[in-house]
Amino acid sequence: MSKNLISKMICEFLGALAIVFFGCGAVAWGHLPGGENLLNNIPWVFGLTISVMIYAVGHISGAHFNPAVTLAFALVRRFPWRQLPFYWLAQFVGAIVGAACILYFSPETSNLGVTQTHLPMLKAILFEALLSFFLMFVIISVATDSRAVGTMAGAAIGITVAMDAFIGGGFTGASMNPARSFGPALMEKNFSDLWIYFLGPCLGTCTAAGLYERIRCEAVVADSNSDQDAKGCC
């Protein structure tokens, strides 16, 4: 294993840990006495956490923090398949450690942010897939297209996460991330709906990545015999 890959794994570990510790921590501590106001801001906690971690380590690992995102990037050949198991390991371990930290500091809490659906099974899968679709569509556009405003990537992705969470939190918990769901589920030993949060997000992210690659309209270089604008699309 190369030093660079180890560095990337550390970044993915820290990102997943932060998402669970701060995001799911807001859920856990919001259910404790005096934490009611925190519950209203859970979507912003998730979104802001992802934003700051993208700016912190995105230039090192790409800031996936999400097994479904890594899978989608690999599927469209924008991430090496050989590194996928290592990213997944770092992401899942980070999420587990994040949930363990919540449990350690607040052993009295009865809610670690386990994602459970209030929709029928099929609707829940499709709902998570749809939320994850929009998240991945934004990610792949700002992360892989040089024409996008790269400096705004962290803000755009974080805002998308917050939007998804505001809309989807009451239906499925708006996970969009198998690791984020797995960490709290493992600590609470509650795996009843977990498979939904593996299947739904992966379907959504892979579909979004495939679609963006299909509609990606690369800039063309104009020449004296062409009427195409050099800044236009093919």
C-alpha positions in Angstrom: 0.0 0.0 0.0 1.5 3.3 -1.0 1.9 6.3 1.2 -0.4 8.4 -0.9 -3.2 5.8 -0.6 -2.7 5.7 3.2 -3.0 9.5 3.3 -6.2 9.3 1.2 -7.7 6.7 3.5 -6.9 8.8 6.6 -8.8 11.7 5.0 -11.8 9.5 4.1 -11.8 8.1 7.6 -11.8 11.6 9.1 -14.5 12.8 6.8 -16.8 9.9 7.5 -16.1 10.2 11.3 -17.0 13.9 11.2 -20.2 13.3 9.4 -21.4 10.8 11.9 -20.0 12.5 15.0 -21.4 15.9 14.2 -24.5 15.0 12.1 -25.7 12.0 14.1 -24.4 13.6 17.2 -26.8 16.5 16.6 -29.6 13.9 16.4 -28.5 12.1 19.6 -27.9 15.3 21.6 -31.1 16.9 20.2 -33.1 14.2 21.9 -31.6 14.9 25.3 -33.2 17.5 27.7 -32.4 21.0 26.5 -31.4 20.0 23.0 -34.7 20.5 21.3 -33.5 23.5 19.3 -30.7 21.4 17.8 -33.1 19.1 16.1 -34.3 21.9 13.8 -30.8 22.4 12.6 -29.8 18.9 11.9 -29.8 19.3 8.1 -27.4 22.3 8.4 -25.1 20.3 10.7 -24.8 17.6 8.1 -24.4 20.0 5.2 -21.8 22.3 6.9 -19.8 19.3 8.2 -19.5 17.9 4.7 -18.6 21.4 3.3 -15.8 22.0 5.7 -14.4 18.6 5.3 -14.4 18.9 1.5 -12.4 22.1 1.8 -10.1 20.5 4.4 -9.2 17.3 2.6 -10.8 17.3 -0.9 -7.5 18.1 -2.5 -6.0 15.0 -1.0 -8.6 12.2 -1.3 -11.4 13.8 -3.4 -13.6 13.9 -0.3 -16.0 11.1 -1.1 -16.8 10.2 2.5 -19.5 7.9 1.1 -19.2 4.4 -0.3 -22.0 5.1 -2.8 -20.2 8.1 -4.2 -16.9 6.1 -4.5 -18.8 3.3 -6.3 -20.4 5.7 -8.8 -17.0 7.4 -9.6 -15.5 4.0 -10.2 -18.4 2.9 -12.4 -17.8 5.8 -14.8 -14.1 5.4 -14.7 -13.3 8.5 -12.7 -11.8 6.5 -9.8 -9.6 3.4 -9.9 -11.4 0.2 -9.0 -8.3 -1.1 -7.2 -8.6 1.7 -4.6 -12.3 1.2 -4.0 -12.0 -1.4 -1.2 -9.6 0.8 0.7 -11.8 3.8 0.5 -14.8 1.7 1.6 -12.8 0.4 4.5 -11.8 3.9 5.6 -15.3 5.2 5.2 -17.0 2.5 7.2 -14.5 2.4 9.9 -14.7 6.2 10.2 -18.5 6.0 10.5 -18.2 3.3 13.2 -15.7 5.3 15.2 -17.9 8.4 14.9 -20.9 6.5 16.3 -18.8 5.0 19.0 -17.7 8.4 20.1 -21.3 9.6 20.4 -22.1 6.6 22.5 -19.0 7.1 24.7 -19.6 10.7 25.5 -23.4 10.3 25.9 -24.0 6.8 27.1 -27.5 7.9 28.3 -28.7 8.7 24.8 -31.2 6.3 23.2 -30.9 7.7 19.7 -27.6 7.6 17.8 -29.1 8.8 14.5 -30.1 5.4 13.1 -31.8 5.8 9.8 -35.2 4.2 9.7 -37.9 4.6 7.0 -41.5 5.8 7.5 -42.3 4.8 3.9 -43.1 1.4 2.5 -40.0 -0.5 1.4 -40.1 0.2 -2.4 -40.9 3.9 -1.8 -38.1 4.2 0.7 -35.6 2.7 -1.8 -36.7 5.0 -4.5 -36.8 8.0 -2.2 -33.2 7.4 -1.0 -32.2 6.8 -4.6 -33.7 10.2 -5.7 -32.0 12.1 -2.9 -28.7 10.4 -3.7 -29.2 11.1 -7.4 -29.3 14.9 -6.9 -26.4 14.7 -4.5 -24.2 12.8 -6.9 -25.3 14.9 -9.8 -23.9 18.0 -8.1 -20.8 16.2 -6.9 -19.8 14.9 -10.3 -20.5 18.1 -12.0 -18.5 20.4 -9.7 -15.7 17.8 -9.0 -14.9 16.5 -12.5 -15.9 19.3 -14.9 -13.3 22.0 -15.3 -15.9 24.5 -16.5 -17.6 24.4 -13.1 -16.7 26.9 -10.4 -14.4 24.6 -8.4 -13.9 26.9 -5.5 -17.7 26.6 -4.7 -17.7 22.8 -4.8 -17.8 22.4 -1.0 -20.6 24.9 -0.6 -22.6 23.4 -3.5 -22.3 19.9 -2.2 -23.0 20.9 1.5 -26.1 22.9 0.5 -27.4 19.9 -1.5 -27.0 17.6 1.5 -28.8 20.1 3.6 -31.6 20.4 1.1 -32.0 16.7 0.8 -32.0 16.4 4.6 -34.7 19.1 5.1 -36.9 17.3 2.6 -36.1 13.7 3.3 -35.3 13.6 7.0 -38.9 12.9 8.0 -39.4 10.2 5.5 -36.3 8.1 5.5 -33.7 10.0 7.5 -32.1 11.2 4.3 -29.0 9.0 4.7 -27.7 9.0 1.1 -24.6 7.3 2.5 -24.3 3.5 3.5 -21.5 4.2 5.9 -23.4 7.0 7.7 -26.3 4.5 8.3 -24.0 1.6 9.2 -22.1 3.2 12.0 -25.1 4.1 14.2 -26.9 0.9 13.3 -23.9 -1.2 14.5 -23.7 0.7 17.8 -27.4 0.4 18.4 -27.5 -3.2 17.0 -30.5 -2.1 14.9 -30.2 -3.5 11.3 -33.9 -3.7 10.4 -33.8 -1.2 7.5 -30.1 -1.0 6.9 -30.2 -2.8 3.5 -32.4 0.0 2.1 -29.6 2.5 2.9 -27.1 0.4 0.9 -29.3 -0.2 -2.1 -31.1 3.1 -2.5 -28.0 5.4 -2.4 -26.0 3.2 -4.7 -28.8 3.2 -7.2 -29.1 6.9 -7.1 -25.4 7.8 -7.3 -24.6 5.4 -10.1 -27.6 6.6 -12.1 -26.6 10.2 -11.6 -22.9 9.6 -12.5 -23.9 7.7 -15.6 -26.4 10.4 -16.7 -23.9 13.2 -16.3 -21.3 11.3 -18.3 -23.9 11.0 -21.1 -24.9 14.7 -21.1 -21.4 16.1 -20.4 -20.9 18.6 -23.2 -17.2 19.1 -23.5 -16.0 22.5 -24.7 -14.7 22.4 -28.3 -11.9 24.3 -29.9 -12.9 26.6 -32.7 -11.0 26.7 -35.9 -11.2 28.8 -39.0 -13.4 26.2 -40.8 -15.9 25.8 -37.9 -18.8 27.9 -36.8 -18.7 26.5 -33.3 -17.9 28.8 -30.5 -14.7 27.7 -28.6 -16.6 28.2 -25.4 -19.6 26.2 -26.5 -20.5 22.6 -26.4 -20.0 19.8 -28.9 
